[in-house]
Amino acid sequence: MEKEKNKKKTNRLPIAIGLGVVFALIYFYVVLPPINLYSAEFYVSLTIVVAVTSLLVVLLHTRTFKNFLQTGKVFIGILVLAWGIFICMNIISLPIFHAKAYSNLLGIEDGVFKEDVTQVDFNRIPVVDRDTAAKLGSRKMGEMGELVSQYNIDSSYSQVTVDGKPVRNTPLVYSDLIKWFQNKKSGIPYYISVDMTEQDVKMVKLEKSIKYSFSDKFGRNIHRLIRFKYPTAIIDEINFEVDDNGKPYWVASTVKPTIGLAGGFDSNSVIVVDASTGEANRYDVGNVPEWVDRVYSANIVMKQLKWNGGLKRGFINQYIGQKGVNQPTDGYNYLSIDNDIYMYTGITSVLQDESNIGFALINLRTKEAKFYPVSSADEKSAMESAEGAVQEKGYKATFPILINLYNRPTYFLSLKDNAGLIKTYAFIDAQNYQTVATGATVEQALNAYDSTSISKETPTEELDEKTITISEIIPVTIDGNTNYFIRNKGDDVVYVAPISASNKLPFMKEGDVIKIKGEDLGKQFNIANIEE
C-alpha cells in the first residue's frame, strides 16, 4: 500500500516538469528574451523558469524534507553552473584585460571641420527638437477627428534624413485593446512626419496600412515577430523608418560581443521588417539598404567614445596619470549631413571643466567617426550663455546642435517658455561662448549674430581680395556698433564692413569702386579692411 502511494507521488514528476515547460513557453511568449548565452536577460529568464519549475516539483512531487533538499540541490546546481559560466565570460572580457581592443572599437580620426562639414543651409537647419515635434504632432492629430477616438501617437519620433533634410517620423498606435480588435483588419493608415526645418506637420496616408507595430497584439507585435523569427538575436533598439518611396519599415539593430568572450558589444546586423506585410530580412552592418539611417544606436556609440577616450593609453592610465584621457560630454544631438544622420557630442577632459577640447561626429549608419580638435565652451556653458541673453524672460535652452557657420563651429539652439513653446533662437560662437545672438526667427538671430561676429580677426595671409562696385550701402547700428552692409553690382553677396575697416566708409556712395580684403563666406563677405 505504501509503495503504491509513493509510486503515485513519483509519477507526478513528469507533470511538474511538463508544467515547467509550459510556463517557460508562456514566459518566452510574453517577455521575449533572447536565447543567447551572451545575454544577461537570458540568464535572468533562465533563473525565473528554473525557480518556478523547482517550486512545481516541490509542490507536486517532493513530500519529504530530504527529497526537498535533493531537488533543491539539482536546480540550484543548474543555476550556479549557468551564472558561473556567464560571470567568468564577463570577467575574462573586462577592459582591464583588453584595454587596447576596447579603445579601438571606434576608429576615430582627426578631421578638418570646414572641409568635412559643409556650411549650414538655412533651409535645412533643424529648429524642432523631439519635445516640440511631439507637441506639433499632437496638435495635428487633434485636427483629425475621425482618428482621435481610435488611435494615439507613438512617442518615439525617430529622427531620419529625407532628401538631405532632418525629419522626425512616428506611427500612430491603437488607443487600447478594444480599438485594436476593431481596427486590426484595416491596420494603422497614417504616420506623422514633422519637418524639423519648416515646422511643417503632415499626416502621411499610407498605400498599405501598418499591420505590425508595438501597439499590435499577439503575433503582430513587432517585437514578438522579430523574436520568433530570430530567437537568438540580441536586439539593441528598434526604430521606425520609411524608405525613399515612403514605405514604412521597422529597423532593429542587433549586437554581439566582439572582445574576449562576452565584452565590447557592437552592432553586427540590422533586421528590416516591412511594417505592412511583416516580411523580415537581416543584413550585415556593411550591407544595409542605403535608405536605412540608424544601424548603430547612440548608446552604443557613446559607450565606445568613452572607451576610446579613456583606454587608448591603457587601463591604469585611465585612473592614474590620466595622460591624454578624455570623455564625451553628458549630452548629444543629431545632425543631417548629406543623406545620413550623424551623432554629435563634445569631447572634454576628465577634469570636467567648462570647456571642450573638440567635437566628435559619428555616422550612425557606417560608424565612421571624426574628431575635430577645436577648443570651445561645452554645451552646458553655451546653453547658460543663451539663457543669460534673455534672462528677464526665463526661457530654457534646448541642447544645441553644432553647425558650420562661416567656416566656424557654431552652436544653434532654441529657447522655450514654461509651456514648452519655442520663443526665440540663438547662435553661439563655440570658441567664444560670450558671442551670442538671439532673435524671434532664425533670420533675426542670424542678422544679430552677423553684427557681433564680423569683427573676428582672420590671419592676413588667409584674407581674400576683391574689387567691387558699390550698388547700395546701408549703415546699421546694433548694440552701439556701426557696420556697413554693401551690395556689389553683379552678384548677390552681402558685404559687411565694420567702421574700423576704413574711416571713409561714411562717405562712400553708389558707383564707388573699392578694393577690399576679408573673409569670403559664400553668401556673405566680411570686410577686414578697405584700401585707401
ROSE-807392 format. One record per residue (C-alpha): z, y, x; residue in three letters. Coordinates in nm, 2 decimals. Layout:
BEGIN
Z	Y	X	ALA
...
This chain:
BEGIN
0.00	0.00	0.00	MET
0.10	0.24	0.28	GLU
-0.22	0.15	0.47	LYS
-0.44	0.23	0.17	GLU
-0.26	0.57	0.13	LYS
-0.32	0.65	0.50	ASN
-0.68	0.54	0.47	LYS
-0.74	0.78	0.18	LYS
-0.59	1.06	0.39	LYS
-0.81	0.97	0.68	THR
-1.12	0.97	0.46	ASN
-1.06	1.34	0.39	ARG
-1.16	1.44	0.74	LEU
-1.53	1.44	0.67	PRO
-1.46	1.65	0.36	ILE
-1.27	1.91	0.57	ALA
-1.54	1.91	0.84	ILE
-1.81	1.95	0.57	GLY
-1.63	2.24	0.41	LEU
-1.60	2.40	0.75	GLY
-1.98	2.37	0.80	VAL
-2.03	2.52	0.45	VAL
-1.80	2.81	0.55	PHE
-1.99	2.86	0.88	ALA
-2.32	2.88	0.69	LEU
-2.19	3.13	0.44	ILE
-2.03	3.33	0.72	TYR
-2.36	3.34	0.91	PHE
-2.55	3.44	0.60	TYR
-2.31	3.73	0.53	VAL
-2.21	3.85	0.88	VAL
-2.53	3.77	1.06	LEU
-2.40	3.72	1.42	PRO
-2.65	3.63	1.69	PRO
-2.63	3.27	1.80	ILE
-2.63	3.36	2.17	ASN
-2.39	3.27	2.44	LEU
-2.42	3.62	2.59	TYR
-2.30	3.80	2.28	SER
-1.93	3.88	2.22	ALA
-2.00	3.88	1.85	GLU
-2.09	3.51	1.87	PHE
-1.76	3.42	2.02	TYR
-1.57	3.62	1.76	VAL
-1.76	3.44	1.49	SER
-1.70	3.10	1.66	LEU
-1.33	3.17	1.66	THR
-1.32	3.26	1.29	ILE
-1.52	2.95	1.20	VAL
-1.31	2.71	1.41	VAL
-0.99	2.86	1.28	ALA
-1.09	2.82	0.92	VAL
-1.22	2.46	0.99	THR
-0.89	2.37	1.16	SER
-0.70	2.51	0.86	LEU
-0.90	2.29	0.63	LEU
-0.84	1.98	0.84	VAL
-0.47	2.05	0.84	VAL
-0.46	2.10	0.46	LEU
-0.68	1.81	0.36	LEU
-0.63	1.56	0.63	HIS
-0.33	1.61	0.85	THR
0.01	1.55	0.69	ARG
0.25	1.47	0.97	THR
0.37	1.72	1.23	PHE
0.24	1.50	1.51	LYS
-0.11	1.49	1.37	ASN
-0.10	1.86	1.31	PHE
-0.03	1.92	1.68	LEU
-0.31	1.68	1.78	GLN
-0.56	1.86	1.56	THR
-0.45	2.20	1.68	GLY
-0.49	2.09	2.04	LYS
-0.85	1.99	1.98	VAL
-0.96	2.31	1.81	PHE
-0.76	2.53	2.05	ILE
-0.92	2.35	2.34	GLY
-1.27	2.42	2.19	ILE
-1.19	2.80	2.17	LEU
-1.02	2.81	2.51	VAL
-1.33	2.65	2.67	LEU
-1.57	2.88	2.49	ALA
-1.38	3.20	2.56	TRP
-1.31	3.09	2.92	GLY
-1.69	3.05	2.98	ILE
-1.76	3.39	2.83	PHE
-1.48	3.57	3.03	ILE
-1.59	3.40	3.35	CYS
-1.95	3.50	3.29	MET
-1.84	3.86	3.24	ASN
-1.61	3.87	3.54	ILE
-1.89	3.74	3.77	ILE
-2.11	4.01	3.63	SER
-1.88	4.31	3.68	LEU
-2.01	4.62	3.85	PRO
-1.76	4.57	4.14	ILE
-1.98	4.28	4.25	PHE
-2.32	4.42	4.16	HIS
-2.29	4.80	4.21	ALA
-2.64	4.84	4.35	LYS
-2.80	4.64	4.07	ALA
-2.63	4.84	3.80	TYR
-2.73	5.17	3.97	SER
-3.09	5.05	3.98	ASN
-3.12	4.96	3.62	LEU
-3.25	5.31	3.55	LEU
-3.51	5.41	3.81	GLY
-3.48	5.78	3.81	ILE
-3.70	6.01	4.02	GLU
-3.69	6.38	4.10	ASP
-3.93	6.59	3.90	GLY
-4.07	6.94	3.90	VAL
-3.96	7.10	3.57	PHE
-4.25	7.34	3.53	LYS
-4.51	7.07	3.62	GLU
-4.36	6.78	3.41	ASP
-4.25	6.98	3.11	VAL
-4.53	7.20	2.96	THR
-4.43	7.54	2.84	GLN
-4.30	7.54	2.49	VAL
-4.54	7.56	2.19	ASP
-4.35	7.76	1.93	PHE
-4.55	7.59	1.66	ASN
-4.38	7.26	1.77	ARG
-4.03	7.37	1.87	ILE
-3.77	7.19	1.66	PRO
-3.53	7.41	1.47	VAL
-3.39	7.14	1.24	VAL
-3.12	6.90	1.36	ASP
-3.01	6.59	1.18	ARG
-2.75	6.75	0.95	ASP
-2.99	7.02	0.84	THR
-3.26	6.76	0.78	ALA
-3.01	6.58	0.55	ALA
-2.94	6.90	0.35	LYS
-3.31	6.97	0.32	LEU
-3.38	6.61	0.21	GLY
-3.10	6.62	-0.05	SER
-3.24	6.94	-0.19	ARG
-3.59	6.79	-0.21	LYS
-3.45	6.47	-0.37	MET
-3.28	6.68	-0.64	GLY
-3.62	6.81	-0.75	GLU
-3.74	6.45	-0.82	MET
-3.56	6.40	-1.15	GLY
-3.70	6.05	-1.22	GLU
-3.59	5.92	-0.88	LEU
-3.24	6.07	-0.85	VAL
-3.10	5.82	-1.11	SER
-3.24	5.52	-0.93	GLN
-3.23	5.60	-0.56	TYR
-3.03	5.77	-0.29	ASN
-3.14	5.88	0.06	ILE
-3.08	5.67	0.37	ASP
-2.86	5.88	0.61	SER
-3.04	5.78	0.93	SER
-3.32	6.05	0.96	TYR
-3.46	5.90	1.28	SER
-3.65	6.15	1.50	GLN
-4.00	6.05	1.59	VAL
-4.31	6.23	1.71	THR
-4.61	6.26	1.48	VAL
-4.92	6.43	1.63	ASP
-4.71	6.58	1.90	GLY
-4.46	6.74	1.65	LYS
-4.10	6.63	1.61	PRO
-4.03	6.48	1.27	VAL
-3.73	6.32	1.11	ARG
-3.82	6.03	0.87	ASN
-3.59	5.84	0.64	THR
-3.65	5.60	0.35	PRO
-3.49	5.61	0.01	LEU
-3.23	5.34	-0.08	VAL
-3.13	5.18	-0.40	TYR
-2.83	5.35	-0.56	SER
-2.64	5.03	-0.63	ASP
-2.68	4.66	-0.70	LEU
-2.79	4.71	-1.06	ILE
-3.05	4.96	-0.96	LYS
-3.18	4.71	-0.71	TRP
-3.22	4.44	-0.98	PHE
-3.40	4.70	-1.20	GLN
-3.64	4.82	-0.93	ASN
-3.67	4.54	-0.67	LYS
-4.01	4.43	-0.82	LYS
-4.17	4.77	-0.76	SER
-3.97	4.84	-0.44	GLY
-3.90	5.18	-0.28	ILE
-4.20	5.40	-0.34	PRO
-4.12	5.70	-0.12	TYR
-3.98	5.81	0.22	TYR
-3.87	6.16	0.31	ILE
-4.03	6.34	0.60	SER
-3.88	6.66	0.75	VAL
-4.10	6.87	0.98	ASP
-3.84	6.99	1.24	MET
-4.05	7.29	1.33	THR
-4.16	7.42	0.99	GLU
-3.85	7.30	0.79	GLN
-4.10	7.15	0.55	ASP
-3.98	6.85	0.35	VAL
-4.21	6.60	0.19	LYS
-4.16	6.31	-0.04	MET
-4.43	6.08	0.10	VAL
-4.57	5.84	-0.16	LYS
-4.65	5.50	-0.01	LEU
-4.96	5.30	-0.09	GLU
-4.74	4.98	-0.07	LYS
-4.37	5.02	-0.15	SER
-4.09	4.93	0.08	ILE
-3.95	4.59	-0.02	LYS
-3.74	4.52	0.29	TYR
-3.46	4.76	0.38	SER
-3.09	4.79	0.45	PHE
-3.03	4.85	0.08	SER
-3.22	4.54	-0.03	ASP
-3.02	4.23	-0.11	LYS
-3.03	3.86	-0.01	PHE
-3.34	3.76	0.19	GLY
-3.50	4.11	0.15	ARG
-3.22	4.28	0.35	ASN
-3.39	4.39	0.67	ILE
-3.10	4.28	0.90	HIS
-3.09	3.93	0.74	ARG
-3.47	3.89	0.75	LEU
-3.47	3.97	1.13	ILE
-3.17	3.75	1.20	ARG
-3.32	3.45	1.01	PHE
-3.65	3.48	1.20	LYS
-3.48	3.55	1.53	TYR
-3.14	3.39	1.52	PRO
-3.07	3.43	1.89	THR
-3.18	3.79	1.93	ALA
-2.91	4.04	2.03	ILE
-3.01	4.35	1.83	ILE
-2.92	4.69	1.97	ASP
-3.04	4.92	1.69	GLU
-3.29	4.92	1.40	ILE
-3.50	5.23	1.34	ASN
-3.73	5.33	1.06	PHE
-4.07	5.44	1.18	GLU
-4.42	5.49	1.05	VAL
-4.75	5.42	1.23	ASP
-5.04	5.66	1.27	ASP
-5.16	5.58	0.92	ASN
-4.82	5.65	0.76	GLY
-4.74	5.28	0.70	LYS
-4.36	5.21	0.71	PRO
-4.20	4.97	0.96	TYR
-3.86	4.88	1.09	TRP
-3.84	4.86	1.46	VAL
-3.55	4.66	1.61	ALA
-3.47	4.69	1.98	SER
-3.32	4.37	2.13	THR
-3.13	4.34	2.45	VAL
-3.04	4.08	2.71	LYS
-2.82	4.07	3.02	PRO
-3.00	4.14	3.35	THR
-2.72	4.13	3.61	ILE
-2.51	3.83	3.71	GLY
-2.46	3.60	3.41	LEU
-2.38	3.85	3.13	ALA
-2.39	4.21	3.27	GLY
-2.63	4.50	3.27	GLY
-2.77	4.47	2.91	PHE
-3.11	4.62	2.89	ASP
-3.39	4.62	2.62	SER
-3.62	4.33	2.66	ASN
-3.83	4.34	2.34	SER
-3.88	4.51	2.00	VAL
-3.92	4.33	1.67	ILE
-4.16	4.52	1.44	VAL
-4.12	4.44	1.07	VAL
-4.37	4.56	0.81	ASP
-4.14	4.72	0.55	ALA
-4.37	4.63	0.27	SER
-4.45	4.26	0.34	THR
-4.17	4.15	0.57	GLY
-4.42	4.03	0.83	GLU
-4.24	4.04	1.17	ALA
-4.38	4.04	1.52	ASN
-4.20	4.05	1.86	ARG
-4.33	4.25	2.15	TYR
-4.21	4.27	2.51	ASP
-4.10	4.61	2.62	VAL
-4.41	4.67	2.82	GLY
-4.65	4.57	2.54	ASN
-4.52	4.76	2.23	VAL
-4.77	4.93	1.99	PRO
-4.84	5.29	2.10	GLU
-4.71	5.45	1.78	TRP
-4.36	5.30	1.84	VAL
-4.13	5.58	1.97	ASP
-3.80	5.41	2.02	ARG
-3.78	5.10	2.24	VAL
-3.46	5.20	2.43	TYR
-3.16	5.33	2.24	SER
-2.98	5.65	2.35	ALA
-2.66	5.44	2.40	ASN
-2.84	5.21	2.65	ILE
-2.99	5.50	2.84	VAL
-2.66	5.69	2.86	MET
-2.48	5.38	3.00	LYS
-2.75	5.33	3.26	GLN
-2.73	5.70	3.35	LEU
-2.36	5.67	3.41	LYS
-2.41	5.36	3.63	TRP
-2.69	5.53	3.82	ASN
-2.48	5.84	3.90	GLY
-2.16	5.65	3.97	GLY
-2.26	5.34	4.15	LEU
-2.55	5.43	4.37	LYS
-2.33	5.46	4.68	ARG
-2.11	5.16	4.60	GLY
-1.83	5.07	4.36	PHE
-1.55	5.20	4.58	ILE
-1.72	5.54	4.64	ASN
-1.71	5.59	4.26	GLN
-1.33	5.63	4.28	TYR
-1.26	5.71	4.65	ILE
-1.45	5.97	4.83	GLY
-1.70	6.02	4.53	GLN
-1.98	6.13	4.76	LYS
-2.29	6.20	4.56	GLY
-2.13	6.08	4.24	VAL
-2.24	6.24	3.92	ASN
-2.25	6.17	3.55	GLN
-2.43	6.28	3.23	PRO
-2.26	6.54	3.01	THR
-2.09	6.44	2.68	ASP
-2.39	6.51	2.46	GLY
-2.77	6.46	2.44	TYR
-3.06	6.56	2.23	ASN
-3.42	6.47	2.19	TYR
-3.75	6.64	2.29	LEU
-4.10	6.56	2.17	SER
-4.34	6.57	2.47	ILE
-4.70	6.47	2.40	ASP
-4.66	6.18	2.16	ASN
-4.33	6.04	2.29	ASP
-3.96	6.10	2.23	ILE
-3.75	6.19	2.54	TYR
-3.38	6.19	2.55	MET
-3.24	6.50	2.73	TYR
-2.89	6.53	2.88	THR
-2.74	6.74	3.15	GLY
-2.61	6.59	3.48	ILE
-2.28	6.72	3.61	THR
-2.04	6.64	3.89	SER
-1.74	6.41	3.83	VAL
-1.51	6.71	3.87	LEU
-1.63	6.81	3.52	GLN
-1.66	7.18	3.58	ASP
-1.86	7.40	3.35	GLU
-2.19	7.36	3.53	SER
-2.47	7.11	3.56	ASN
-2.63	7.01	3.88	ILE
-2.95	6.93	3.69	GLY
-3.11	6.77	3.39	PHE
-3.24	6.43	3.31	ALA
-3.53	6.34	3.08	LEU
-3.58	5.98	2.98	ILE
-3.88	5.85	2.78	ASN
-3.73	5.63	2.50	LEU
-4.05	5.42	2.48	ARG
-4.11	5.34	2.85	THR
-3.76	5.43	3.00	LYS
-3.94	5.65	3.26	GLU
-3.67	5.88	3.39	ALA
-3.68	6.20	3.59	LYS
-3.41	6.42	3.72	PHE
-3.46	6.79	3.77	TYR
-3.22	6.94	4.03	PRO
-3.16	7.28	3.87	VAL
-2.81	7.43	3.89	SER
-2.72	7.56	3.55	SER
-2.45	7.61	3.29	ALA
-2.36	7.30	3.09	ASP
-2.45	7.27	2.73	GLU
-2.10	7.35	2.61	LYS
-2.10	7.67	2.80	SER
-2.43	7.76	2.66	ALA
-2.31	7.69	2.30	MET
-2.00	7.91	2.36	GLU
-2.22	8.19	2.50	SER
-2.44	8.18	2.19	ALA
-2.13	8.18	1.96	GLU
-1.99	8.47	2.16	GLY
-2.30	8.67	2.09	ALA
-2.24	8.65	1.72	VAL
-1.86	8.61	1.73	GLN
-1.80	8.85	1.45	GLU
-1.98	8.62	1.21	LYS
-1.81	8.30	1.31	GLY
-2.12	8.09	1.34	TYR
-2.11	7.75	1.51	LYS
-2.38	7.64	1.76	ALA
-2.57	7.31	1.74	THR
-2.61	7.11	2.05	PHE
-2.90	7.27	2.24	PRO
-3.24	7.13	2.34	ILE
-3.40	7.21	2.67	LEU
-3.74	7.38	2.67	ILE
-3.97	7.52	2.93	ASN
-3.99	7.89	2.85	LEU
-4.19	8.09	3.10	TYR
-4.16	7.81	3.35	ASN
-3.78	7.83	3.34	ARG
-3.54	7.57	3.19	PRO
-3.40	7.74	2.88	THR
-3.16	7.63	2.61	TYR
-3.26	7.67	2.25	PHE
-3.02	7.62	1.96	LEU
-2.94	7.71	1.61	SER
-2.62	7.88	1.48	LEU
-2.48	7.78	1.14	LYS
-2.24	7.93	0.90	ASP
-1.94	7.74	0.74	ASN
-2.17	7.59	0.48	ALA
-2.39	7.43	0.75	GLY
-2.69	7.66	0.68	LEU
-2.89	7.79	0.98	ILE
-2.84	8.17	1.00	LYS
-2.97	8.26	1.34	THR
-3.14	8.12	1.66	TYR
-3.06	8.16	2.02	ALA
-3.23	8.14	2.36	PHE
-3.00	8.10	2.66	ILE
-3.12	8.10	3.02	ASP
-3.00	7.76	3.16	ALA
-2.94	7.91	3.50	GLN
-2.76	8.22	3.38	ASN
-2.59	8.14	3.05	TYR
-2.49	8.51	3.02	GLN
-2.85	8.58	2.94	THR
-2.85	8.51	2.57	VAL
-3.06	8.65	2.29	ALA
-3.03	8.58	1.91	THR
-3.24	8.65	1.61	GLY
-3.27	8.57	1.24	ALA
-3.60	8.40	1.32	THR
-3.73	8.22	1.63	VAL
-3.97	8.51	1.68	GLU
-3.70	8.77	1.67	GLN
-3.48	8.57	1.91	ALA
-3.77	8.53	2.15	LEU
-3.85	8.90	2.14	ASN
-3.49	8.98	2.21	ALA
-3.49	8.72	2.49	TYR
-3.80	8.87	2.65	ASP
-3.63	9.21	2.68	SER
-3.35	9.05	2.88	THR
-3.55	8.81	3.09	SER
-3.84	9.03	3.22	ILE
-3.63	9.18	3.50	SER
-3.57	8.84	3.66	LYS
-3.67	8.86	4.02	GLU
-3.96	8.64	4.14	THR
-4.03	8.59	4.51	PRO
-4.30	8.83	4.63	THR
-4.52	8.55	4.76	GLU
-4.53	8.39	4.41	GLU
-4.63	8.71	4.23	LEU
-4.97	8.71	4.05	ASP
-5.20	9.01	4.09	GLU
-5.42	9.16	3.82	LYS
-5.62	9.47	3.74	THR
-5.61	9.57	3.37	ILE
-5.74	9.84	3.14	THR
-5.48	9.97	2.90	ILE
-5.58	9.95	2.54	SER
-5.23	10.00	2.40	GLU
-4.89	10.09	2.54	ILE
-4.57	10.10	2.35	ILE
-4.22	10.18	2.48	PRO
-3.93	9.97	2.34	VAL
-3.56	10.02	2.40	THR
-3.33	9.73	2.35	ILE
-2.96	9.74	2.44	ASP
-3.03	10.06	2.64	GLY
-3.31	9.91	2.85	ASN
-3.66	10.06	2.81	THR
-3.95	9.82	2.85	ASN
-4.32	9.89	2.80	TYR
-4.54	9.65	2.61	PHE
-4.90	9.68	2.72	ILE
-5.23	9.54	2.58	ARG
-5.53	9.49	2.81	ASN
-5.89	9.52	2.70	LYS
-6.05	9.18	2.68	GLY
-5.75	8.95	2.64	ASP
-5.46	8.88	2.40	ASP
-5.19	8.86	2.67	VAL
-4.88	9.08	2.62	VAL
-4.79	9.26	2.95	TYR
-4.43	9.36	2.97	VAL
-4.30	9.61	3.23	ALA
-3.95	9.75	3.28	PRO
-3.93	10.12	3.36	ILE
-3.84	10.02	3.72	SER
-4.19	9.89	3.77	ALA
-4.33	10.25	3.80	SER
-4.20	10.60	3.73	ASN
-4.54	10.68	3.60	LYS
-4.51	10.44	3.30	LEU
-4.41	10.71	3.05	PRO
-4.73	10.90	3.13	PHE
-4.98	10.61	3.11	MET
-5.22	10.60	2.83	LYS
-5.51	10.41	2.67	GLU
-5.80	10.37	2.91	GLY
-5.60	10.39	3.23	ASP
-5.69	10.12	3.49	VAL
-5.38	9.98	3.67	ILE
-5.33	9.72	3.94	LYS
-5.02	9.51	3.87	ILE
-4.81	9.23	4.02	LYS
-4.59	9.00	3.83	GLY
-4.53	8.66	3.68	GLU
-4.82	8.52	3.47	ASP
-4.67	8.31	3.19	LEU
-4.98	8.24	2.99	GLY
-4.94	8.44	2.67	LYS
-4.71	8.69	2.85	GLN
-4.73	8.86	3.19	PHE
-4.40	9.00	3.32	ASN
-4.49	9.30	3.54	ILE
-4.28	9.34	3.85	ALA
-4.45	9.64	3.99	ASN
-4.75	9.87	3.94	ILE
-4.94	10.00	4.24	GLU
-4.92	10.38	4.26	GLU
